[in-house]
Amino acid sequence: MSLSISSVPTTAAATAVNSGTAATPAPQKVQQATKAASADTVTLTEAQQVYQLYNQGNTVTQIATSLSLSVDLVNNYLGISVGGG
């Protein structure tokens, strides 16, 4: 999972809005914006992804499914201990 923190517009629509025209931007400008945006991309660790999804209100089962992890591993990342009988 990557989280972009850039405010650089990366679409033709955003560029058109900023320039006040409906014309599509030159390919070079789009390529420059894409390069700038990729420089501002943060890659989260598996544990950080779990925390982020949990803080967004996802259940442990939803997190495990979306990240292809076991429920036990998600619980471990969150510090949740499931008591045994």
C-alpha positions as CSV (number, residue, x, y, z in Angstrom):
1,M,0.0,0.0,0.0
2,S,1.3,3.4,-0.9
3,L,0.1,6.7,0.4
4,S,0.7,9.8,-1.7
5,I,1.3,13.0,0.2
6,S,1.8,15.1,-2.8
7,S,-0.3,18.0,-3.8
8,V,1.0,17.9,-7.4
9,P,-1.9,17.3,-9.8
10,T,-1.3,14.2,-11.8
11,T,-4.3,14.2,-14.1
12,A,-5.1,16.1,-17.2
13,A,-8.4,17.4,-15.6
14,A,-6.5,18.9,-12.7
15,T,-4.1,20.6,-15.0
16,A,-6.9,21.9,-17.2
17,V,-8.7,23.3,-14.2
18,N,-5.5,25.1,-13.0
19,S,-4.8,26.6,-16.4
20,G,-8.5,27.6,-17.0
21,T,-8.7,25.6,-20.3
22,A,-10.3,22.3,-21.3
23,A,-7.3,21.3,-23.4
24,T,-5.2,18.4,-22.4
25,P,-1.7,19.2,-21.2
26,A,1.4,18.4,-23.1
27,P,2.7,14.9,-22.4
28,Q,5.9,16.3,-21.0
29,K,4.0,18.2,-18.3
30,V,2.0,15.1,-17.2
31,Q,5.3,13.1,-17.1
32,Q,6.9,15.8,-14.9
33,A,3.9,15.8,-12.5
34,T,4.0,12.0,-12.3
35,K,7.7,12.1,-11.5
36,A,7.2,14.7,-8.8
37,A,4.3,12.7,-7.3
38,S,6.3,9.5,-7.2
39,A,9.0,11.2,-5.2
40,D,6.4,12.0,-2.5
41,T,5.1,8.5,-2.2
42,V,5.4,6.7,1.1
43,T,5.5,2.9,1.3
44,L,4.0,1.5,4.5
45,T,5.2,-1.6,6.2
46,E,2.7,-4.4,6.7
47,A,2.2,-3.5,10.4
48,Q,1.7,0.2,9.5
49,Q,-1.0,-0.8,6.9
50,V,-2.7,-2.9,9.6
51,Y,-2.7,0.1,12.0
52,Q,-4.0,2.5,9.3
53,L,-6.8,0.2,8.3
54,Y,-7.8,-0.5,11.9
55,N,-7.8,3.3,12.7
56,Q,-10.1,3.7,9.7
57,G,-12.7,1.5,11.3
58,N,-12.0,-1.8,9.6
59,T,-12.4,-5.0,11.6
60,V,-9.6,-7.5,12.2
61,T,-11.2,-9.9,9.7
62,Q,-11.6,-7.2,7.1
63,I,-7.9,-6.2,7.5
64,A,-6.7,-9.8,7.3
65,T,-8.7,-10.4,4.1
66,S,-7.7,-7.2,2.4
67,L,-4.0,-7.6,3.1
68,S,-4.0,-11.4,2.7
69,L,-2.8,-12.0,6.2
70,S,-4.0,-14.4,8.9
71,V,-6.3,-13.1,11.6
72,D,-3.7,-14.1,14.2
73,L,-1.0,-12.0,12.6
74,V,-3.3,-9.0,12.4
75,N,-4.2,-9.5,16.1
76,N,-0.4,-9.7,16.8
77,Y,0.3,-6.4,15.0
78,L,-2.5,-4.7,17.0
79,G,-1.4,-6.3,20.3
80,I,-4.7,-8.1,20.7
81,S,-4.4,-11.3,22.6
82,V,-7.1,-13.9,22.2
83,G,-7.5,-15.9,25.3
84,G,-7.5,-19.7,25.0
85,G,-9.8,-22.0,26.9
